[in-house]
């Protein structure tokens, strides 16, 4: 079975992290999100992958190529204007034939795809939709099903008084090729608002596959940070520290798991790294600095006595001596925070900005 990965969106909610980096290239535990997704598909015996792209095509193609390095076959379908979730799949129709899967490119999950495929075949479904429970379904698409999991109703981003279930569309579909007939060519069209409601109205067999497996939409920096924390605790362990390659760690530095340290890092005297934390390759943590619950991308420098806590710092950033970047702050690429600044309250700083000494203190 082939899988189509939808990556044509502009990832505006993820900015400033996505200003220079394609959504599928955003690092999760120091590896691109797409690499994690490819490994997930391989574990479910899916190795034929179509990536539907809009922007930053060269970035993804240049890194993953034809997929042979990862034991899969990747082909690319490029849209030259925003086409929506369904329009992007229609654009790749020439590459499809048998029943296929579709994945939203901004989710991370371990839903059992084999069991979902078994249910699809058992029910002789035209469409199968993975469903997952969430606390607040009003920001997603709610899917109502009967006792046999056949879909009765779709409600996209319902108001509070419209919510009848907490099971939402998890962004994973199994589709029979005939569903493509519901999608006009070369227009913006979505599964959620256009295709599925129309197919349901015409009596097509649409089934939900409910799952309690791990699932998260990483559309925002807050959820991106939570994903890294969750995966560190699940796959690295609360007390473990994983080194990816060789790094220089001072004997008087403290590293408390769960943490991942990329290749070629320097961890200075009396510095503290307290997990869950991710340190990308080539980072320097100077004497007395504290990094707690933070995710750093590549080639960042954290100056003497600086403090980072529960924040995300993109590549090539500089955090000056005695500065603080605290809860919920997000720095884009190439940001310089000069000496003595204190950032909190979820401040976001776009790439290539420089904050002068003592310019911010709140």
BELBEL-V116114 format. One record per residue. N is the residue number from 0. RES is the residue in three letters. SS is DSSP state (H for helix, E for strand, - for the rest). OMEGA is omega as a letter, one per 20 degrees, with the letter a starting at -180 (NA if undefined). NEAR is the number of other ideal C-beta (glycine too) atoms within 10 Angstrom. Layout:
N/RES/SS/OMEGA/NEAR
N/RES/SS/OMEGA/NEAR
This chain:
0/UNK/-/r/16
1/UNK/E/r/19
2/UNK/E/r/23
3/UNK/E/r/24
4/UNK/E/a/24
5/UNK/E/a/26
6/UNK/E/a/27
7/UNK/-/a/23
8/UNK/-/a/20
9/UNK/-/r/13
10/UNK/-/a/22
11/UNK/H/a/9
12/UNK/H/a/16
13/UNK/H/r/21
14/UNK/-/j/16
15/UNK/-/a/20
16/UNK/-/a/27
17/UNK/-/r/24
18/UNK/-/a/15
19/UNK/-/a/17
20/UNK/-/r/23
21/UNK/-/a/22
22/UNK/H/a/25
23/UNK/H/r/25
24/UNK/H/r/19
25/UNK/-/a/22
26/UNK/E/r/24
27/UNK/E/a/19
28/UNK/-/r/18
29/UNK/-/r/21
30/UNK/E/a/12
31/UNK/E/r/20
32/UNK/H/a/23
33/UNK/H/r/24
34/UNK/H/r/18
35/UNK/H/a/16
36/UNK/H/r/22
37/UNK/H/r/24
38/UNK/H/r/13
39/UNK/H/r/17
40/UNK/H/r/20
41/UNK/H/r/14
42/UNK/H/r/12
43/UNK/-/r/18
44/UNK/-/r/10
45/UNK/-/a/20
46/UNK/-/r/17
47/UNK/E/a/15
48/UNK/E/r/24
49/UNK/E/r/22
50/UNK/E/r/27
51/UNK/E/a/25
52/UNK/E/r/23
53/UNK/-/a/19
54/UNK/-/r/17
55/UNK/-/a/18
56/UNK/H/a/15
57/UNK/H/a/9
58/UNK/H/a/16
59/UNK/H/r/22
60/UNK/H/a/15
61/UNK/H/a/9
62/UNK/H/a/14
63/UNK/H/r/22
64/UNK/-/a/11
65/UNK/-/r/12
66/UNK/-/a/16
67/UNK/H/r/10
68/UNK/H/a/10
69/UNK/H/r/18
70/UNK/-/r/10
71/UNK/-/r/18
72/UNK/E/a/13
73/UNK/E/r/21
74/UNK/E/a/13
75/UNK/E/r/17
76/UNK/E/a/21
77/UNK/E/r/15
78/UNK/-/a/20
79/UNK/-/r/8
80/UNK/-/a/10
81/UNK/-/a/13
82/UNK/-/a/24
83/UNK/H/a/22
84/UNK/H/a/24
85/UNK/H/r/26
86/UNK/H/r/24
87/UNK/H/r/29
88/UNK/H/r/27
89/UNK/H/r/24
90/UNK/H/r/20
91/UNK/-/a/22
92/UNK/H/a/13
93/UNK/H/a/7
94/UNK/H/a/16
95/UNK/-/r/18
96/UNK/-/r/9
97/UNK/-/r/8
98/UNK/-/a/19
99/UNK/E/r/23
100/UNK/E/r/23
101/UNK/E/r/26
102/UNK/E/r/25
103/UNK/E/a/18
104/UNK/-/a/22
105/UNK/-/r/24
106/UNK/E/r/21
107/UNK/E/a/19
108/UNK/E/r/20
109/UNK/-/r/13
110/UNK/-/a/21
111/UNK/-/a/16
112/UNK/H/r/23
113/UNK/H/r/11
114/UNK/H/r/13
115/UNK/H/r/21
116/UNK/H/r/19
117/UNK/H/r/12
118/UNK/H/r/18
119/UNK/H/a/24
120/UNK/H/a/11
121/UNK/H/a/9
122/UNK/H/a/16
123/UNK/-/a/9
124/UNK/-/r/23
125/UNK/-/r/22
126/UNK/E/r/24
127/UNK/E/a/26
128/UNK/E/r/31
129/UNK/E/a/26
130/UNK/E/r/24
131/UNK/E/r/24
132/UNK/E/r/14
133/UNK/-/r/16
134/UNK/-/a/5
135/UNK/-/a/10
136/UNK/H/a/22
137/UNK/H/a/14
138/UNK/H/a/11
139/UNK/-/r/21
140/UNK/E/a/20
141/UNK/E/a/22
142/UNK/E/r/26
143/UNK/E/r/13
144/UNK/E/r/19
145/UNK/-/a/10
146/UNK/-/r/5
147/UNK/-/r/8
148/UNK/-/r/18
149/UNK/E/a/14
150/UNK/E/r/23
151/UNK/E/a/12
152/UNK/E/r/12
153/UNK/E/r/19
154/UNK/E/a/19
155/UNK/E/r/14
156/UNK/-/a/14
157/UNK/-/r/18
158/UNK/-/a/8
159/UNK/H/a/8
160/UNK/H/r/6
161/UNK/H/a/11
162/UNK/-/r/13
163/UNK/-/r/13
164/UNK/-/r/17
165/UNK/-/r/14
166/UNK/E/a/20
167/UNK/E/r/25
168/UNK/E/a/22
169/UNK/E/r/27
170/UNK/E/r/23
171/UNK/E/a/23
172/UNK/E/r/26
173/UNK/E/a/25
174/UNK/E/r/24
175/UNK/-/a/17
176/UNK/H/a/13
177/UNK/H/a/12
178/UNK/H/r/25
179/UNK/H/r/17
180/UNK/H/r/10
181/UNK/H/a/20
182/UNK/-/r/23
183/UNK/-/a/12
184/UNK/-/r/11
185/UNK/-/r/12
186/UNK/-/r/13
187/UNK/-/a/15
188/UNK/-/a/20
189/UNK/-/r/17
190/UNK/H/a/29
191/UNK/H/a/19
192/UNK/H/a/16
193/UNK/H/a/19
194/UNK/H/a/26
195/UNK/H/r/25
196/UNK/H/r/18
197/UNK/H/r/13
198/UNK/H/r/21
199/UNK/H/a/18
200/UNK/H/r/8
201/UNK/-/r/9
202/UNK/-/r/8
203/UNK/-/a/18
204/UNK/-/r/16
205/UNK/E/a/24
206/UNK/E/r/23
207/UNK/E/r/26
208/UNK/E/a/26
209/UNK/E/a/17
210/UNK/E/r/20
211/UNK/-/a/8
212/UNK/-/r/12
213/UNK/-/r/14
214/UNK/E/r/20
215/UNK/E/r/17
216/UNK/E/a/21
217/UNK/-/a/24
218/UNK/-/a/19
219/UNK/-/r/16
220/UNK/H/r/25
221/UNK/H/r/15
222/UNK/H/r/17
223/UNK/H/r/25
224/UNK/H/r/22
225/UNK/H/r/14
226/UNK/H/r/22
227/UNK/H/r/23
228/UNK/H/a/18
229/UNK/H/a/15
230/UNK/H/r/20
231/UNK/H/a/24
232/UNK/H/a/15
233/UNK/H/a/12
234/UNK/H/r/12
235/UNK/H/a/19
236/UNK/-/a/13
237/UNK/-/a/12
238/UNK/-/a/10
239/UNK/-/r/14
240/UNK/E/a/17
241/UNK/E/r/17
242/UNK/E/r/15
243/UNK/-/a/17
244/UNK/-/a/10
245/UNK/-/r/9
246/UNK/-/r/18
247/UNK/E/a/11
248/UNK/E/r/18
249/UNK/-/a/14
250/UNK/-/a/5
251/UNK/-/r/10
252/UNK/-/r/19
253/UNK/E/r/13
254/UNK/E/a/19
255/UNK/E/a/15
256/UNK/-/i/19
257/UNK/-/a/21
258/UNK/E/r/21
259/UNK/E/r/25
260/UNK/E/a/25
261/UNK/-/a/23
262/UNK/-/r/14
263/UNK/-/r/17
264/UNK/-/r/25
265/UNK/E/a/16
266/UNK/E/a/24
267/UNK/-/a/19
268/UNK/-/r/12
269/UNK/-/r/15
270/UNK/-/a/25
271/UNK/E/r/17
272/UNK/E/a/27
273/UNK/E/a/16
274/UNK/-/j/24
275/UNK/-/a/24
276/UNK/E/r/27
277/UNK/E/r/30
278/UNK/E/a/29
279/UNK/-/a/23
280/UNK/-/r/19
281/UNK/-/a/19
282/UNK/-/r/25
283/UNK/E/r/19
284/UNK/E/a/31
285/UNK/-/a/19
286/UNK/-/r/16
287/UNK/-/r/18
288/UNK/-/r/26
289/UNK/E/r/19
290/UNK/E/a/30
291/UNK/E/r/17
292/UNK/-/a/19
293/UNK/-/r/27
294/UNK/E/r/30
295/UNK/E/r/31
296/UNK/-/a/25
297/UNK/-/r/20
298/UNK/-/r/19
299/UNK/-/r/26
300/UNK/E/r/19
301/UNK/E/a/31
302/UNK/-/a/21
303/UNK/-/r/17
304/UNK/-/r/19
305/UNK/-/a/26
306/UNK/E/r/20
307/UNK/E/a/28
308/UNK/E/r/18
309/UNK/-/a/18
310/UNK/-/r/27
311/UNK/E/a/25
312/UNK/E/a/29
313/UNK/-/a/28
314/UNK/-/r/23
315/UNK/-/r/19
316/UNK/-/r/24
317/UNK/E/r/20
318/UNK/E/a/31
319/UNK/-/a/21
320/UNK/-/r/17
321/UNK/-/r/18
322/UNK/-/r/25
323/UNK/E/r/21
324/UNK/E/a/29
325/UNK/-/a/19
326/UNK/-/r/13
327/UNK/-/r/18
328/UNK/-/a/23
329/UNK/E/r/26
330/UNK/E/r/32
331/UNK/-/a/24
332/UNK/-/r/21
333/UNK/-/r/17
334/UNK/-/r/24
335/UNK/E/r/18
336/UNK/E/a/29
337/UNK/-/a/18
338/UNK/-/r/16
339/UNK/-/r/19
340/UNK/-/r/21
341/UNK/E/a/15
342/UNK/E/r/25
343/UNK/-/r/16
344/UNK/-/r/9
345/UNK/-/r/13
346/UNK/-/r/16
347/UNK/E/r/15
348/UNK/E/a/22
349/UNK/-/a/14
350/UNK/-/r/19
351/UNK/-/r/13
352/UNK/-/r/13
353/UNK/E/r/12
354/UNK/E/a/20
355/UNK/-/a/13
356/UNK/-/r/13
357/UNK/-/a/14
358/UNK/-/a/11
359/UNK/-/r/17
360/UNK/E/r/10
361/UNK/-/NA/7
